[in-house]
Amino acid sequence: MRLVTSRPISRPALALAVAFMVGFSSAPGIVRAQEVAPASGTAGIASSGETVLLRESPGYDAAVVAPAPDGSTLEVAGGPVAAADGSSWLPVVIGGQSGYVPARYVASEVAAAPVADPVVVAEVVEPAEIAEGTEPPPVVAPVAAEPASDPAASAALSGSAVTTTDANLRSGPGAEAAVMQVLPPGSPVTIEGPAENGFVPVTGGGTSGWLAAELVSDAATTTSPPPVVATDAGVLPAPVAAADLTTAPPVVVAEPAPAPSNRESTGIAWPISGGEWEVVQGYNNGTHTNRSSFAQYKYSLDWARSDGDTAGQPVYAPVSGTIEWTDRGSGGMLVDAGNGYCVAVFHVTIDRGLQSGDRVERGQRIGKISGPGGDGFMSMAHIDMTCWRLDGGGHESVPFSGPNAIAGQEFPDTGGGNQHMGTTVAP
């Protein structure tokens, strides 16, 4: 941006204009004017409701250490430091963790109201509370309640069922087991035994293996009545069999009363649409490594359109859930899916109406891929997808496979560096 005028500018006005331009160019968005923070001492985050990310070093491309909500109290550990992009950062300590935050978000004094707000907001948008109000089944503790709500737990030891969506037939009862083939929706399968670890043994497509229980129809409802009726009809006179036929179904149908649970499935959809997209940086390469206990990006995937028409493409919420934070510097948004996993996108100019605590639905537009000068733009237009398992406050990087497959397409850890580089999809 250049200011042009034919009239001389007074020194105070010129200084004010320069200060405004520097503050504007240091980050993608303006929050509000802040009192300059001291070189040391107690200060606070003042970001007009946005969550600021504490980073390991100065710069928006540095690894994230932890989120710092608006109103967070911090200790300033030194003077401002300029990052490579010209933005100004302060070394701080927040909650015992050291790092850097953009200087423009730090105020020397923190009003009482902003400090209290994050506590209230955190209580209101607690994922468990939101789940209680909208989706009661997922509120049940996943590990403890999973066996009871497993749709195959009360199923007969054998019987017929069908897949309800694209389903990975695996070599063992677990998301890490090898995928032998993908069964399309409506594929008939025969259940061979009880569920283990959320998976049921089946034979389908000419192959025996294991399917995630939530990906098959309710086996108990589908398969239990025929064996009961057939058995009665074979050993009892017709009148007795007819009587049993009228009484047996209610007993059998009552068994699977708990609705099938999809807690294991994060339900990730493509955040992009149209055209062909290619992986331009795969797992375990470059910036896609685990750089700290919080900033784990080993299983991140960067996508760009094969025809180069990437900047400005609309971006959609990959999962339904609660926005944990947005970060204009990195063009990032983290959405908690409510099942122990969260999905983040980066290098996106997030629609300004979205903020922490809001709920988004899968497929809802959330912004557009940033071009030069946009939020989080880094050398080329692309979108980063990252999935984390929430583990005791940490963020464990996990691959897009098993419950975290993208629209049913798996990107497993195959070993080595830059995995899946060059893979193309047409979402």
Backbone torsions as a table, in degrees:
resi	resn	phi	psi	omega
1	MET	NA	134.3	178.7
2	ARG	-128.8	134.1	178.0
3	LEU	-97.8	127.4	-177.6
4	VAL	-123.1	132.2	178.2
5	THR	-151.2	152.2	179.8
6	SER	-92.6	-6.2	-177.3
7	ARG	-105.3	146.0	177.6
8	PRO	-64.9	148.4	-179.7
9	ILE	-107.9	133.6	178.7
10	SER	-65.2	152.6	-178.5
11	ARG	-57.8	-44.9	177.6
12	PRO	-61.1	-41.8	-179.8
13	ALA	-66.3	-39.7	179.0
14	LEU	-63.1	-41.8	179.2
15	ALA	-63.0	-40.4	179.4
16	LEU	-65.3	-41.6	-180.0
17	ALA	-63.9	-43.2	179.3
18	VAL	-62.5	-43.7	179.9
19	ALA	-61.7	-40.2	179.6
20	PHE	-64.9	-42.9	-178.5
21	MET	-65.3	-40.5	178.7
22	VAL	-63.7	-44.3	179.5
23	GLY	-63.9	-36.4	-178.5
24	PHE	-71.4	-39.1	-175.4
25	SER	-79.3	-10.8	-176.7
26	SER	-76.0	-14.9	-179.6
27	ALA	-158.1	161.5	-175.5
28	PRO	-64.4	-28.0	-174.8
29	GLY	-133.0	156.3	176.3
30	ILE	-99.2	131.2	178.9
31	VAL	-98.4	-65.2	172.8
32	ARG	-173.8	161.9	179.4
33	ALA	-67.6	138.0	-179.1
34	GLN	-120.9	150.0	171.1
35	GLU	-71.8	133.5	-176.8
36	VAL	-59.9	132.1	-177.6
37	ALA	-74.7	152.1	178.4
38	PRO	-70.4	162.4	179.0
39	ALA	-70.2	-19.5	175.9
40	SER	-157.5	159.7	178.7
41	GLY	113.9	-176.0	-176.9
42	THR	-81.9	135.2	176.9
43	ALA	-144.9	-164.3	-179.3
44	GLY	-156.6	163.0	175.7
45	ILE	-81.6	126.1	177.0
46	ALA	-128.7	96.4	-171.1
47	SER	-129.1	19.8	178.2
48	SER	54.1	41.0	174.6
49	GLY	96.1	-15.1	179.8
50	GLU	-77.9	151.2	173.5
51	THR	-89.7	126.1	178.3
52	VAL	-94.9	145.0	-179.5
53	LEU	-101.4	125.0	174.4
54	LEU	-77.2	123.6	-175.2
55	ARG	-115.1	158.4	-176.1
56	GLU	-67.2	-31.5	-178.0
57	SER	-146.2	166.6	-179.2
58	PRO	-64.2	134.6	177.0
59	GLY	125.0	143.8	-177.4
60	TYR	-72.3	-12.7	178.1
61	ASP	-95.8	3.5	179.0
62	ALA	-76.8	155.7	-178.7
63	ALA	-62.4	142.6	179.0
64	VAL	-83.1	132.7	177.2
65	VAL	-94.0	-45.8	-178.3
66	ALA	-169.8	156.3	174.2
67	PRO	-79.2	148.8	178.7
68	ALA	-128.5	98.6	-178.0
69	PRO	-63.3	159.0	176.1
70	ASP	-55.6	132.1	180.0
71	GLY	95.1	-6.4	-179.7
72	SER	-61.2	137.0	176.2
73	THR	-84.8	140.8	-178.3
74	LEU	-144.0	165.5	173.5
75	GLU	-110.6	122.2	176.9
76	VAL	-80.2	124.6	-172.7
77	ALA	-101.8	2.2	-179.3
78	GLY	174.1	-175.3	-178.2
79	GLY	-80.9	171.6	-178.9
80	PRO	-60.6	146.0	178.0
81	VAL	-126.4	133.2	-179.0
82	ALA	-87.6	131.4	176.0
83	ALA	-84.8	171.8	-177.7
84	ALA	-60.1	-30.2	-178.9
85	ASP	-86.6	4.0	178.2
86	GLY	92.9	-8.6	179.6
87	SER	-71.9	152.4	-176.9
88	SER	-101.8	133.5	-176.0
89	TRP	-129.3	151.6	177.7
90	LEU	-117.6	136.0	172.2
91	PRO	-75.8	126.9	-175.4
92	VAL	-139.4	167.6	172.7
93	VAL	-126.2	121.2	-179.6
94	ILE	-125.5	119.0	178.9
95	GLY	58.4	34.4	179.1
96	GLY	83.5	-1.6	-180.0
97	GLN	-106.6	131.3	-178.3
98	SER	-95.2	147.9	177.5
99	GLY	174.8	-157.8	-177.3
100	TYR	-130.9	143.7	174.5
101	VAL	-131.7	154.8	177.4
102	PRO	-58.2	132.0	-175.7
103	ALA	-60.5	-30.6	-176.6
104	ARG	-67.1	-15.5	179.7
105	TYR	-95.6	3.0	-175.9
106	VAL	-108.5	126.9	178.6
107	ALA	-115.9	146.1	-177.7
108	SER	-69.9	-25.7	177.9
109	GLU	-128.6	140.7	-180.0
110	VAL	-115.8	121.4	179.2
111	ALA	-66.5	155.7	-176.6
112	ALA	-62.5	-38.8	-176.4
113	ALA	-62.5	-49.4	-179.5
114	PRO	-59.6	-34.3	-179.4
115	VAL	-65.8	-36.9	-177.3
116	ALA	-76.4	-32.2	-175.2
117	ASP	-54.5	-48.0	-177.8
118	PRO	-58.4	-32.9	-179.8
119	VAL	-65.2	-44.5	-179.4
120	VAL	-66.3	-45.2	-179.1
121	VAL	-62.2	-41.6	-178.7
122	ALA	-61.2	-37.0	-179.6
123	GLU	-70.8	-37.2	-175.9
124	VAL	-71.9	-39.7	-174.6
125	VAL	-99.0	19.0	174.7
126	GLU	-54.5	123.7	-176.0
127	PRO	-50.5	-38.4	-177.2
128	ALA	-65.5	-37.4	-178.1
129	GLU	-70.1	-39.4	178.9
130	ILE	-63.5	-40.5	-179.7
131	ALA	-63.4	-36.6	-179.2
132	GLU	-64.4	-33.0	-176.6
133	GLY	-81.7	-21.6	-173.3
134	THR	-122.4	-34.9	-177.1
135	GLU	-135.4	78.1	-175.3
136	PRO	-50.6	-45.7	-176.0
137	PRO	-54.4	-47.0	-177.2
138	PRO	-64.9	-13.8	-178.3
139	VAL	-67.2	-27.0	-178.5
140	VAL	-60.4	138.9	-179.7
141	ALA	-52.8	122.5	-172.6
142	PRO	-55.5	-49.8	-173.2
143	VAL	-72.0	-43.7	-175.4
144	ALA	-69.5	-39.9	-173.3
145	ALA	-91.8	-11.5	-173.5
146	GLU	-56.4	-46.9	-178.7
147	PRO	-60.2	-37.3	-176.9
148	ALA	-69.4	-33.6	-176.7
149	SER	-98.6	2.2	177.8
150	ASP	-59.3	122.1	-176.0
151	PRO	-61.8	-18.3	179.7
152	ALA	-99.4	-2.0	-175.4
153	ALA	-64.7	-34.5	-178.7
154	SER	-103.8	10.9	-177.5
155	ALA	-76.2	160.8	174.2
156	ALA	-67.2	158.4	-178.3
157	LEU	-69.5	-13.0	174.8
158	SER	-153.1	154.1	-180.0
159	GLY	159.5	179.9	-176.8
160	SER	-103.7	148.2	176.5
161	ALA	-154.2	177.8	177.6
162	VAL	-137.1	154.3	176.6
163	THR	-76.9	144.8	-178.5
164	THR	-97.7	-10.8	179.6
165	THR	-159.4	-179.1	172.8
166	ASP	-57.3	125.9	-173.3
167	ALA	-129.1	131.9	178.0
168	ASN	-83.0	118.5	175.4
169	LEU	-86.1	114.4	-171.7
170	ARG	-106.4	162.8	-178.2
171	SER	-79.8	-12.3	-179.4
172	GLY	-152.9	171.0	-177.5
173	PRO	-81.8	70.5	179.2
174	GLY	-174.8	153.3	-177.6
175	ALA	-67.6	-17.4	-179.3
176	GLU	-90.5	-8.4	-179.9
177	ALA	-68.6	152.9	-177.2
178	ALA	-64.6	143.1	176.9
179	VAL	-87.4	120.1	-178.9
180	MET	-88.3	-36.3	174.4
181	GLN	-166.5	164.2	178.7
182	VAL	-108.6	122.3	179.7
183	LEU	-92.7	126.2	-179.6
184	PRO	-71.0	165.3	179.1
185	PRO	-57.1	139.6	178.7
186	GLY	84.4	5.5	179.4
187	SER	-69.6	129.6	177.8
188	PRO	-74.5	137.7	176.9
189	VAL	-136.2	156.4	175.5
190	THR	-110.4	122.2	179.6
191	ILE	-80.0	126.5	-172.9
192	GLU	-101.8	-5.6	-177.4
193	GLY	178.3	-173.1	-177.6
194	PRO	-75.2	162.4	-179.7
195	ALA	-72.6	149.0	173.3
196	GLU	-135.8	126.5	174.8
197	ASN	56.2	33.1	179.2
198	GLY	82.5	7.6	179.9
199	PHE	-123.8	148.5	179.2
200	VAL	-116.9	140.7	177.1
201	PRO	-76.7	129.9	-177.6
202	VAL	-140.8	165.4	167.3
203	THR	-122.6	124.3	-177.7
204	GLY	-157.4	144.9	-179.5
205	GLY	63.2	25.5	179.9
206	GLY	79.2	9.1	-177.6
207	THR	-133.8	143.0	175.9
208	SER	-98.4	139.0	179.8
209	GLY	-172.9	-150.5	-175.8
210	TRP	-130.3	138.2	176.6
211	LEU	-120.3	144.6	172.1
212	ALA	-60.1	132.6	-172.5
213	ALA	-57.9	-34.5	-176.0
214	GLU	-75.5	-6.2	-178.7
215	LEU	-95.1	3.0	177.4
216	VAL	-119.6	158.4	178.4
217	SER	-64.7	164.4	-179.2
218	ASP	-60.6	100.5	-173.8
219	ALA	-62.0	-34.4	-176.8
220	ALA	-66.3	-44.1	-179.3
221	THR	-67.9	-38.6	-174.3
222	THR	-76.6	-37.0	-168.1
223	THR	-107.6	-22.4	-173.3
224	SER	-69.6	-46.2	-176.3
225	PRO	-58.9	-45.0	-178.6
226	PRO	-55.0	-48.4	179.7
227	PRO	-59.8	-37.4	-178.2
228	VAL	-66.1	-47.8	-178.1
229	VAL	-66.3	-44.9	-178.5
230	ALA	-61.0	-40.3	-179.0
231	THR	-65.9	-45.5	179.7
232	ASP	-62.9	-42.5	-178.0
233	ALA	-65.4	-27.3	-176.6
234	GLY	-82.4	-23.1	-174.2
235	VAL	-117.0	-12.0	-177.1
236	LEU	-117.0	155.5	175.3
237	PRO	-60.0	155.3	-177.1
238	ALA	-52.8	-45.9	-178.9
239	PRO	-58.8	-41.3	-179.6
240	VAL	-67.9	-41.4	179.6
241	ALA	-59.9	-40.5	-180.0
242	ALA	-63.7	-41.0	178.7
243	ALA	-63.4	-42.9	179.2
244	ASP	-62.8	-35.3	-177.9
245	LEU	-62.9	-31.4	-178.3
246	THR	-82.4	-19.5	-177.1
247	THR	-106.6	-28.4	-175.6
248	ALA	-66.8	-43.5	-175.7
249	PRO	-55.3	-43.2	179.7
250	PRO	-58.8	-36.8	-179.7
251	VAL	-66.4	-45.8	-177.3
252	VAL	-68.0	-45.0	-177.3
253	VAL	-63.7	-29.6	-177.9
254	ALA	-68.8	-22.8	-176.2
255	GLU	-59.6	-46.8	-175.4
256	PRO	-87.0	29.6	-177.4
257	ALA	-48.9	-42.0	176.8
258	PRO	-61.1	128.0	-179.2
259	ALA	-67.3	146.7	177.0
260	PRO	-56.6	135.5	-176.9
261	SER	-97.9	142.8	175.8
262	ASN	-115.8	26.4	-178.7
263	ARG	-59.4	-32.6	-177.7
264	GLU	-71.2	-26.0	-176.8
265	SER	-90.4	123.2	178.2
266	THR	-75.9	-23.4	177.1
267	GLY	72.5	43.0	-176.9
268	ILE	-77.0	130.2	174.8
269	ALA	-113.3	165.8	177.3
270	TRP	-67.6	131.0	177.1
271	PRO	-83.0	1.5	-177.3
272	ILE	-128.4	162.2	-176.6
273	SER	-154.5	144.8	175.6
274	GLY	86.7	139.0	177.8
275	GLY	75.7	-174.3	178.1
276	GLU	-105.9	134.0	-178.8
277	TRP	-118.6	145.0	-174.5
278	GLU	-127.6	143.7	174.4
279	VAL	-72.8	117.7	-180.0
280	VAL	-103.1	-7.9	167.7
281	GLN	-155.0	124.3	-174.7
282	GLY	-99.7	-166.5	179.2
283	TYR	-61.0	148.6	168.0
284	ASN	54.1	56.5	-179.9
285	ASN	-158.8	140.0	175.3
286	GLY	56.0	-119.0	179.4
287	THR	-79.5	-6.4	179.8
288	HIS	-92.6	69.9	176.1
289	THR	-138.9	167.0	178.0
290	ASN	-89.0	101.3	-173.2
291	ARG	-94.3	-13.6	176.5
292	SER	-163.3	175.2	180.0
293	SER	-64.7	-27.8	178.2
294	PHE	-92.2	-46.7	-174.3
295	ALA	-87.0	78.3	177.3
296	GLN	-105.2	117.2	-175.7
297	TYR	-129.7	19.7	-176.1
298	LYS	-57.2	-35.7	-175.6
299	TYR	-105.4	29.1	175.7
300	SER	-80.5	151.6	175.9
301	LEU	-127.2	131.8	174.5
302	ASP	-101.7	132.0	-177.7
303	TRP	-122.9	141.1	173.6
304	ALA	-143.0	152.0	178.8
305	ARG	-67.8	139.2	-178.4
306	SER	-63.6	-28.7	-179.5
307	ASP	-87.7	3.3	177.6
308	GLY	84.2	-7.0	-178.6
309	ASP	-85.7	68.0	-172.9
310	THR	-100.2	-47.7	-176.8
311	ALA	-59.2	133.6	178.0
312	GLY	88.8	-7.3	178.5
313	GLN	-65.4	138.1	-179.0
314	PRO	-65.8	148.3	179.2
315	VAL	-120.3	136.9	-177.0
316	TYR	-117.9	151.7	179.5
317	ALA	-60.2	123.9	-178.7
318	PRO	-73.6	-22.2	178.9
319	VAL	-142.5	162.8	172.0
320	SER	-89.0	138.3	179.1
321	GLY	164.9	-162.6	-176.6
322	THR	-102.7	132.9	176.0
323	ILE	-70.1	117.2	177.5
324	GLU	-81.0	-40.5	175.9
325	TRP	-163.3	156.0	167.8
326	THR	-123.6	148.1	-177.6
327	ASP	-136.8	108.1	-177.1
328	ARG	-65.1	-31.8	-177.7
329	GLY	-61.6	-43.3	-179.1
330	SER	-98.8	-1.6	-175.4
331	GLY	63.2	38.5	-172.0
332	GLY	-107.8	150.5	171.4
333	MET	-143.2	133.6	177.6
334	LEU	-113.7	126.6	179.8
335	VAL	-117.7	123.8	177.2
336	ASP	-84.2	117.8	-177.4
337	ALA	-78.1	-9.5	176.3
338	GLY	84.1	6.0	-179.9
339	ASN	-120.5	21.3	-178.1
340	GLY	94.8	-2.3	178.0
341	TYR	-124.1	155.5	173.8
342	CYS	-138.3	154.2	-177.9
343	VAL	-126.2	134.3	179.9
344	ALA	-119.5	147.8	169.6
345	VAL	-123.2	148.6	-179.4
346	PHE	-133.8	165.2	179.8
347	HIS	67.2	35.1	-178.3
348	VAL	-121.7	135.5	171.8
349	THR	-83.2	100.0	-174.0
350	ILE	-70.1	137.1	175.6
351	ASP	-55.5	132.0	-170.8
352	ARG	-65.2	-17.2	-179.4
353	GLY	-79.5	-6.0	-177.1
354	LEU	-99.5	139.3	-179.7
355	GLN	-153.3	171.9	-179.1
356	SER	-54.1	136.9	178.9
357	GLY	95.2	-18.4	177.8
358	ASP	-72.4	152.9	174.3
359	ARG	-101.6	136.9	175.3
360	VAL	-121.9	153.7	178.0
361	GLU	-108.4	144.2	179.2
362	ARG	-53.7	130.4	-178.7
363	GLY	91.5	-7.7	177.8
364	GLN	-74.1	135.0	177.7
365	ARG	-64.0	133.0	179.5
366	ILE	-122.9	-7.8	179.7
367	GLY	163.9	-155.2	178.6
368	LYS	-143.7	154.5	-180.0
369	ILE	-68.0	130.8	-174.6
370	SER	-73.5	140.2	169.8
371	GLY	-101.9	-171.8	179.0
372	PRO	-52.5	128.7	-179.2
373	GLY	88.1	-9.8	179.5
374	GLY	-82.0	173.4	-177.8
375	ASP	-59.8	123.3	173.7
376	GLY	70.1	14.6	-179.1
377	PHE	-64.5	130.2	-179.2
378	MET	-132.2	96.4	172.0
379	SER	65.2	-36.5	177.4
380	MET	-152.0	153.2	179.5
381	ALA	-73.0	126.4	177.4
382	HIS	-165.7	170.7	175.4
383	ILE	-124.3	134.6	178.0
384	ASP	-99.7	132.6	174.1
385	MET	-115.4	130.6	-179.8
386	THR	-136.6	137.0	176.8
387	CYS	-119.1	132.4	179.6
388	TRP	-123.0	142.5	167.7
389	ARG	-91.7	126.6	-180.0
390	LEU	-81.1	116.8	-173.5
391	ASP	-134.3	96.7	177.5
392	GLY	59.5	37.3	179.8
393	GLY	91.8	-13.4	178.5
394	GLY	-89.5	173.8	-179.7
395	HIS	-128.4	100.1	-178.1
396	GLU	-91.8	120.9	-179.7
397	SER	-67.3	131.5	179.7
398	VAL	-131.0	150.1	-179.9
399	PRO	-74.2	161.6	177.2
400	PHE	-83.8	76.8	179.7
401	SER	-150.8	169.2	-178.6
402	GLY	59.6	-128.1	-178.4
403	PRO	-67.2	-11.5	-177.1
404	ASN	-111.7	21.3	174.2
405	ALA	-62.6	147.5	-178.8
406	ILE	-90.7	110.1	-178.6
407	ALA	51.5	38.6	178.3
408	GLY	84.7	-5.2	-180.0
409	GLN	-96.5	128.0	-174.6
410	GLU	-94.6	142.9	172.5
411	PHE	-130.2	77.2	-174.7
412	PRO	-75.1	165.5	173.8
413	ASP	-76.0	112.4	-178.2
414	THR	-101.9	2.4	-179.2
415	GLY	88.0	152.9	178.4
416	GLY	85.2	-171.6	-176.4
417	GLY	-107.2	158.7	178.6
418	ASN	51.3	43.7	-178.6
419	GLN	-63.3	140.5	177.4
420	HIS	71.3	10.6	176.5
421	MET	-58.5	132.2	178.4
422	GLY	88.2	-8.5	177.2
423	THR	-62.3	137.6	-179.9
424	THR	-118.6	149.2	176.8
425	VAL	-138.6	161.6	176.2
426	ALA	-128.0	76.8	-175.7
427	PRO	-68.2	NA	NA
